[in-house]
């Protein structure tokens, strides 16, 4: 009987190995050197040492505005990069997209709108919207896909190291 209990404990513990760890491994956010809607350059080195949000969407996405609104409500200006993952040329005008979002959200947005389907692919983004929470070491700590509300954005931003 004792051997059976010991065997069960060993099997359960073996199944848990690697599942519980104080040191989580995060992916590095890909390096970038891109131009925004105002023709201003944004590169990885500009965001070193501070957490930021990489918001990925497409300029045609009709259900993505509430998530962008939640990000804008929560995260300080200077800590948000808005990336268009759409590769088709007819959806690559970032000034038009920014103006459309400002009209839809009924407010000014002070974040860079950047066309970069290649960065989206490098970051493994496949769904829209996708919000990546990048810590001050440049590591992706959290990835949220689909529509998000203020509470989800606030909780993950507050937990960002």
MARLUM-690334 format. One record per residue: x, y, z of N, C-alpha, C in turn; residue in one letter; chain. Coordinates in Angstrom, 1 decimal. Layout:
# MARLUM-690334
{r {X,Y,Z},{X,Y,Z},{X,Y,Z},'A','A'}
...
//
This chain:
# MARLUM-690334
{r {0.8,-1.2,0.0},{0.0,0.0,0.0},{0.9,1.3,0.0},'X','A'}
{r {1.9,1.3,0.9},{2.8,2.4,0.9},{3.5,2.6,-0.4},'X','A'}
{r {3.9,1.5,-1.0},{4.6,1.6,-2.3},{3.7,2.2,-3.4},'X','A'}
{r {2.4,1.9,-3.3},{1.4,2.4,-4.3},{1.2,3.9,-4.1},'X','A'}
{r {1.2,4.4,-2.9},{1.0,5.8,-2.6},{2.3,6.5,-3.0},'X','A'}
{r {3.4,6.0,-2.7},{4.7,6.6,-3.1},{4.8,6.7,-4.6},'X','A'}
{r {4.4,5.6,-5.3},{4.4,5.6,-6.8},{3.4,6.7,-7.3},'X','A'}
{r {2.3,6.9,-6.7},{1.3,7.9,-7.2},{1.9,9.3,-7.0},'X','A'}
{r {2.6,9.5,-5.8},{3.2,10.8,-5.5},{4.3,11.1,-6.5},'X','A'}
{r {5.1,10.1,-6.9},{6.2,10.3,-7.8},{5.6,10.7,-9.2},'X','A'}
{r {4.6,10.0,-9.6},{4.0,10.2,-10.9},{3.4,11.6,-11.0},'X','A'}
{r {2.7,12.1,-9.9},{2.1,13.4,-9.9},{3.2,14.5,-9.9},'X','A'}
{r {4.2,14.3,-9.1},{5.3,15.2,-9.0},{6.1,15.3,-10.4},'X','A'}
{r {6.3,14.2,-11.0},{6.9,14.2,-12.3},{6.1,15.0,-13.3},'X','A'}
{r {4.8,14.9,-13.3},{3.9,15.6,-14.2},{4.0,17.1,-13.9},'X','A'}
{r {4.3,17.5,-12.7},{4.3,18.9,-12.4},{5.7,19.5,-12.7},'X','A'}
{r {6.7,18.7,-12.9},{8.0,19.3,-13.1},{8.0,20.3,-14.3},'X','A'}
{r {8.6,21.4,-14.0},{8.6,22.4,-15.1},{7.4,23.3,-15.1},'X','A'}
{r {6.4,22.9,-14.4},{5.1,23.7,-14.4},{5.2,24.9,-13.4},'X','A'}
{r {5.9,24.7,-12.3},{6.0,25.7,-11.3},{7.4,26.2,-11.2},'X','A'}
{r {7.5,27.5,-11.5},{8.8,28.1,-11.5},{8.8,29.5,-11.1},'X','A'}
{r {9.7,29.9,-10.3},{9.8,31.4,-10.0},{10.4,32.2,-11.1},'X','A'}
{r {11.2,31.5,-11.9},{11.8,32.2,-13.0},{11.1,31.9,-14.3},'X','A'}
{r {10.1,32.7,-14.7},{9.4,32.5,-16.0},{10.3,33.0,-17.1},'X','A'}
{r {10.2,32.3,-18.2},{11.0,32.7,-19.4},{10.1,33.5,-20.3},'X','A'}
{r {10.5,34.7,-20.7},{9.8,35.5,-21.6},{10.6,35.7,-22.9},'X','A'}
{r {9.8,35.9,-24.0},{10.4,36.2,-25.3},{10.9,37.6,-25.4},'X','A'}
{r {11.9,37.8,-26.1},{12.4,39.2,-26.4},{11.5,39.8,-27.5},'X','A'}
{r {11.1,41.0,-27.3},{10.4,41.7,-28.4},{11.4,42.0,-29.5},'X','A'}
{r {11.0,41.8,-30.7},{11.9,41.9,-31.8},{12.4,43.4,-31.9},'X','A'}
{r {13.7,43.6,-32.3},{14.2,44.9,-32.5},{13.5,45.5,-33.8},'X','A'}
{r {13.5,46.8,-33.8},{12.8,47.5,-34.8},{13.4,48.9,-35.0},'X','A'}
{r {13.2,49.4,-36.2},{13.7,50.8,-36.6},{12.7,51.2,-37.7},'X','A'}
{r {11.6,51.9,-37.3},{10.5,52.2,-38.1},{10.1,53.7,-38.1},'X','A'}
{r {9.3,54.1,-39.1},{8.8,55.4,-39.2},{7.3,55.4,-38.9},'X','A'}
{r {6.8,56.4,-38.2},{5.4,56.5,-37.8},{4.6,57.4,-38.8},'X','A'}
{r {3.4,57.7,-38.5},{2.5,58.5,-39.3},{3.0,60.0,-39.5},'X','A'}
{r {3.9,60.5,-38.7},{4.5,61.8,-38.8},{5.9,61.8,-39.4},'X','A'}
{r {6.3,60.6,-39.9},{7.6,60.4,-40.4},{8.7,60.5,-39.4},'X','A'}
{r {8.3,60.3,-38.1},{9.3,60.2,-37.0},{9.8,58.8,-36.8},'X','A'}
{r {11.1,58.7,-36.5},{11.7,57.4,-36.4},{11.4,56.8,-34.9},'X','A'}
{r {11.1,55.6,-34.9},{11.0,54.9,-33.6},{11.8,53.6,-33.7},'X','A'}
{r {12.7,53.4,-32.7},{13.5,52.2,-32.8},{13.6,51.6,-31.4},'X','A'}
{r {14.1,50.4,-31.3},{14.1,49.6,-30.0},{14.9,50.4,-29.0},'X','A'}
{r {15.9,51.0,-29.3},{16.8,51.7,-28.3},{16.0,52.8,-27.6},'X','A'}
{r {15.0,53.4,-28.2},{14.3,54.5,-27.6},{13.4,54.0,-26.5},'X','A'}
{r {13.1,52.7,-26.4},{12.2,52.1,-25.4},{12.9,51.3,-24.4},'X','A'}
{r {14.3,51.3,-24.4},{15.0,50.5,-23.5},{14.9,51.1,-22.1},'X','A'}
{r {14.8,50.2,-21.1},{14.7,50.7,-19.7},{13.4,51.1,-19.2},'X','A'}
{r {12.3,51.0,-20.1},{11.0,51.4,-19.6},{10.0,50.4,-20.2},'X','A'}
{r {8.9,50.1,-19.5},{7.9,49.2,-20.0},{7.1,49.9,-21.1},'X','A'}
{r {6.6,49.2,-22.0},{5.7,49.8,-23.1},{4.7,48.7,-23.6},'X','A'}
{r {3.7,49.2,-24.3},{2.7,48.4,-24.9},{2.9,48.4,-26.4},'X','A'}
{r {2.9,47.3,-27.0},{2.9,47.2,-28.5},{1.5,46.7,-28.8},'X','A'}
{r {0.7,47.6,-29.4},{-0.7,47.3,-29.8},{-0.7,47.0,-31.3},'X','A'}
{r {-1.1,45.8,-31.7},{-1.2,45.4,-33.1},{-2.6,45.2,-33.5},'X','A'}
{r {-2.9,45.8,-34.7},{-4.2,45.8,-35.2},{-4.1,46.0,-36.7},'X','A'}
{r {-5.2,46.2,-37.4},{-5.2,46.6,-38.8},{-6.1,47.8,-39.0},'X','A'}
{r {-5.8,48.6,-39.9},{-6.5,49.9,-40.1},{-8.0,49.6,-40.5},'X','A'}
{r {-8.3,48.5,-41.0},{-9.7,48.2,-41.4},{-10.5,47.5,-40.2},'X','A'}
{r {-9.9,47.2,-39.1},{-10.6,46.4,-38.1},{-11.7,47.3,-37.4},'X','A'}
{r {-12.9,46.8,-37.5},{-14.0,47.6,-37.0},{-14.3,47.2,-35.5},'X','A'}
{r {-13.8,46.1,-35.0},{-14.0,45.7,-33.6},{-12.8,46.0,-32.7},'X','A'}
{r {-11.8,46.7,-33.2},{-10.6,46.9,-32.4},{-10.5,48.2,-31.6},'X','A'}
{r {-11.4,49.1,-32.0},{-11.3,50.4,-31.3},{-11.5,50.4,-29.8},'X','A'}
{r {-12.4,49.6,-29.2},{-12.6,49.5,-27.8},{-11.3,49.1,-27.1},'X','A'}
{r {-10.5,48.2,-27.7},{-9.2,47.8,-27.0},{-8.2,48.9,-27.1},'X','A'}
{r {-8.2,49.6,-28.2},{-7.3,50.8,-28.3},{-7.7,51.8,-27.3},'X','A'}
{r {-9.0,52.0,-27.2},{-9.5,53.0,-26.2},{-9.0,52.6,-24.8},'X','A'}
{r {-9.1,51.3,-24.4},{-8.7,50.9,-23.1},{-7.2,51.1,-22.9},'X','A'}
{r {-6.4,50.8,-23.9},{-5.0,51.0,-23.9},{-4.7,52.5,-23.7},'X','A'}
{r {-5.3,53.4,-24.5},{-5.1,54.8,-24.4},{-5.6,55.4,-23.0},'X','A'}
{r {-6.6,54.8,-22.4},{-7.1,55.2,-21.1},{-6.1,54.9,-20.0},'X','A'}
{r {-5.4,53.8,-20.2},{-4.6,53.2,-19.1},{-3.1,53.6,-19.1},'X','A'}
{r {-2.5,53.5,-20.3},{-1.0,53.5,-20.4},{-0.6,55.0,-20.8},'X','A'}
{r {0.4,55.5,-20.1},{0.8,56.9,-20.4},{1.4,57.1,-21.8},'X','A'}
{r {1.2,58.3,-22.3},{1.7,58.7,-23.6},{3.2,58.4,-23.5},'X','A'}
{r {3.8,57.9,-24.6},{5.2,57.6,-24.6},{5.5,56.1,-24.4},'X','A'}
{r {4.5,55.4,-23.9},{4.6,54.0,-23.6},{3.8,53.1,-24.4},'X','A'}
{r {3.3,53.7,-25.5},{2.4,52.9,-26.5},{2.9,53.1,-27.9},'X','A'}
{r {3.0,52.0,-28.6},{3.3,51.9,-30.0},{2.1,51.2,-30.7},'X','A'}
{r {1.5,51.8,-31.7},{0.4,51.2,-32.4},{0.9,50.8,-33.8},'X','A'}
{r {0.8,49.4,-34.0},{1.4,48.8,-35.2},{0.2,48.3,-36.1},'X','A'}
{r {0.3,48.6,-37.4},{-0.6,48.0,-38.4},{0.1,46.7,-38.9},'X','A'}
{r {-0.6,45.6,-38.8},{-0.1,44.3,-39.3},{-0.5,44.0,-40.7},'X','A'}
{r {-1.4,44.8,-41.2},{-1.9,44.6,-42.6},{-0.8,44.9,-43.7},'X','A'}
{r {-0.6,43.9,-44.5},{0.4,44.1,-45.5},{-0.1,44.7,-46.9},'X','A'}
{r {-1.4,44.7,-47.1},{-1.9,45.3,-48.3},{-1.7,46.8,-48.4},'X','A'}
{r {-1.3,47.3,-49.5},{-0.9,48.7,-49.7},{-2.1,49.6,-49.4},'X','A'}
{r {-3.3,49.2,-49.8},{-4.5,50.1,-49.6},{-4.8,50.3,-48.1},'X','A'}
{r {-4.2,49.6,-47.2},{-4.4,49.8,-45.8},{-3.2,50.2,-45.0},'X','A'}
{r {-2.3,50.9,-45.8},{-1.0,51.2,-45.2},{-0.8,52.7,-44.8},'X','A'}
{r {-1.8,53.5,-45.0},{-1.8,54.9,-44.7},{-2.0,55.1,-43.2},'X','A'}
{r {-1.0,55.4,-42.5},{-1.1,55.5,-41.0},{-1.7,56.8,-40.6},'X','A'}
{r {-1.6,57.8,-41.3},{-2.3,59.1,-41.0},{-3.8,58.9,-41.1},'X','A'}
{r {-4.2,58.3,-42.1},{-5.7,58.0,-42.3},{-6.2,57.2,-41.1},'X','A'}
{r {-5.4,56.1,-40.8},{-5.8,55.3,-39.7},{-5.9,56.0,-38.4},'X','A'}
{r {-4.9,56.8,-38.1},{-4.9,57.6,-36.9},{-6.1,58.6,-36.8},'X','A'}
{r {-6.4,59.3,-37.9},{-7.5,60.2,-38.0},{-8.9,59.4,-37.8},'X','A'}
{r {-9.0,58.2,-38.4},{-10.2,57.4,-38.3},{-10.4,57.0,-36.8},'X','A'}
{r {-9.3,56.6,-36.1},{-9.4,56.2,-34.7},{-9.8,57.4,-33.8},'X','A'}
{r {-9.2,58.5,-34.1},{-9.5,59.7,-33.3},{-11.0,60.1,-33.5},'X','A'}
{r {-11.5,60.0,-34.7},{-12.9,60.3,-35.0},{-13.8,59.3,-34.2},'X','A'}
{r {-13.5,58.0,-34.3},{-14.3,56.9,-33.7},{-14.2,57.0,-32.2},'X','A'}
{r {-13.1,57.3,-31.6},{-13.0,57.4,-30.2},{-13.3,58.8,-29.6},'X','A'}
{r {-13.5,59.7,-30.5},{-13.8,61.1,-30.2},{-12.8,61.7,-29.2},'X','A'}
{r {-11.5,61.6,-29.5},{-10.5,62.2,-28.8},{-9.2,62.1,-29.6},'X','A'}
{r {-8.2,63.0,-29.2},{-6.9,63.0,-29.8},{-6.1,61.8,-29.3},'X','A'}
{r {-5.3,61.2,-30.2},{-4.4,60.1,-29.8},{-3.0,60.6,-30.0},'X','A'}
{r {-2.2,60.5,-29.0},{-0.8,61.0,-29.0},{0.2,59.9,-29.1},'X','A'}
{r {-0.1,58.9,-29.8},{0.8,57.7,-30.0},{1.2,57.5,-31.4},'X','A'}
{r {2.4,56.9,-31.6},{2.8,56.7,-33.0},{2.0,55.5,-33.6},'X','A'}
{r {1.5,55.8,-34.9},{0.9,54.8,-35.7},{1.9,54.3,-36.7},'X','A'}
{r {2.3,53.1,-36.7},{3.4,52.6,-37.5},{2.9,51.4,-38.3},'X','A'}
{r {3.2,51.4,-39.6},{3.0,50.3,-40.5},{4.1,49.3,-40.4},'X','A'}
{r {3.8,48.1,-40.0},{4.9,47.1,-39.9},{4.4,45.7,-39.8},'X','A'}
{r {3.9,45.2,-40.9},{3.5,43.8,-40.9},{4.7,42.8,-40.7},'X','A'}
{r {5.9,43.2,-41.0},{7.0,42.4,-40.8},{7.3,42.2,-39.3},'X','A'}
{r {7.2,43.3,-38.6},{7.4,43.3,-37.1},{6.3,42.4,-36.5},'X','A'}
{r {5.1,42.6,-36.9},{4.0,41.7,-36.4},{4.3,40.2,-36.6},'X','A'}
{r {4.8,39.9,-37.8},{5.1,38.5,-38.0},{6.3,38.1,-37.2},'X','A'}
{r {7.3,38.9,-37.0},{8.4,38.6,-36.1},{8.0,38.4,-34.7},'X','A'}
{r {7.0,39.1,-34.2},{6.5,39.0,-32.9},{5.5,37.9,-32.7},'X','A'}
{r {5.2,37.2,-33.8},{4.3,36.1,-33.7},{2.8,36.5,-33.6},'X','A'}
{r {2.5,37.7,-34.0},{1.1,38.2,-33.9},{0.3,37.7,-35.0},'X','A'}
{r {-0.8,37.1,-34.7},{-1.7,36.5,-35.8},{-3.1,37.0,-35.7},'X','A'}
{r {-3.5,37.4,-34.5},{-4.9,37.9,-34.3},{-5.0,39.4,-34.0},'X','A'}
{r {-6.1,40.0,-34.3},{-6.3,41.4,-34.0},{-7.5,41.6,-33.1},'X','A'}
{r {-7.4,42.5,-32.3},{-6.2,43.2,-31.8},{-5.4,42.3,-30.9},'X','A'}
{r {-4.1,42.6,-30.9},{-3.2,41.9,-29.9},{-2.4,43.0,-29.2},'X','A'}
{r {-2.4,42.8,-27.9},{-1.7,43.8,-27.0},{-0.5,43.0,-26.4},'X','A'}
{r {0.7,43.5,-26.6},{1.9,42.9,-26.0},{2.3,43.8,-24.9},'X','A'}
{r {2.6,43.3,-23.7},{3.1,44.1,-22.6},{4.6,43.8,-22.5},'X','A'}
{r {5.4,44.7,-22.8},{6.9,44.6,-22.9},{7.5,45.2,-21.6},'X','A'}
{r {8.3,44.5,-20.9},{8.9,45.0,-19.7},{10.1,45.9,-20.0},'X','A'}
{r {10.7,46.4,-18.9},{11.8,47.4,-19.1},{13.0,46.7,-19.6},'X','A'}
{r {13.1,45.3,-19.6},{14.2,44.6,-20.2},{13.9,44.2,-21.7},'X','A'}
{r {12.8,44.6,-22.2},{12.5,44.3,-23.6},{11.9,43.0,-23.8},'X','A'}
{r {11.4,42.4,-22.7},{10.8,41.0,-22.8},{9.2,41.1,-22.8},'X','A'}
{r {8.6,40.3,-23.6},{7.1,40.2,-23.6},{6.6,39.4,-22.4},'X','A'}
{r {6.0,40.2,-21.5},{5.5,39.5,-20.3},{4.1,39.0,-20.4},'X','A'}
{r {3.3,39.6,-21.3},{1.9,39.2,-21.5},{1.5,39.5,-22.9},'X','A'}
{r {0.6,38.6,-23.4},{0.0,38.8,-24.7},{-1.5,38.6,-24.6},'X','A'}
{r {-2.2,39.7,-24.9},{-3.7,39.6,-24.9},{-4.2,39.6,-26.3},'X','A'}
{r {-5.1,38.7,-26.7},{-5.6,38.7,-28.0},{-7.1,38.9,-28.0},'X','A'}
{r {-7.6,39.6,-29.0},{-9.1,39.9,-29.0},{-9.4,41.1,-28.2},'X','A'}
{r {-10.7,41.4,-28.2},{-11.2,42.6,-27.5},{-10.9,42.6,-26.1},'X','A'}
{r {-10.4,43.7,-25.5},{-10.0,43.8,-24.1},{-10.7,45.0,-23.5},'X','A'}
{r {-11.0,45.0,-22.3},{-11.6,46.1,-21.6},{-10.6,46.8,-20.7},'X','A'}
{r {-11.0,47.9,-20.1},{-10.0,48.7,-19.3},{-9.5,47.8,-18.1},'X','A'}
{r {-10.3,47.0,-17.5},{-9.8,46.2,-16.4},{-8.7,45.3,-16.8},'X','A'}
{r {-8.8,44.6,-17.9},{-7.7,43.7,-18.4},{-6.4,44.5,-18.7},'X','A'}
{r {-6.6,45.6,-19.3},{-5.4,46.4,-19.7},{-4.7,46.9,-18.4},'X','A'}
{r {-5.6,47.5,-17.5},{-5.1,48.0,-16.2},{-4.3,47.0,-15.4},'X','A'}
{r {-4.9,45.8,-15.3},{-4.3,44.7,-14.5},{-3.0,44.3,-15.0},'X','A'}
{r {-2.9,44.1,-16.3},{-1.6,43.7,-16.9},{-0.6,44.8,-16.9},'X','A'}
{r {-1.0,46.1,-17.1},{-0.1,47.2,-17.1},{0.5,47.3,-15.7},'X','A'}
{r {-0.3,47.2,-14.7},{0.1,47.3,-13.3},{1.1,46.2,-12.9},'X','A'}
{r {1.0,45.1,-13.5},{1.8,43.9,-13.2},{3.1,43.9,-14.0},'X','A'}
{r {3.3,44.8,-14.9},{4.4,44.8,-15.8},{5.7,45.3,-15.0},'X','A'}
{r {6.7,44.5,-15.1},{7.9,44.8,-14.3},{8.8,45.7,-15.0},'X','A'}
//
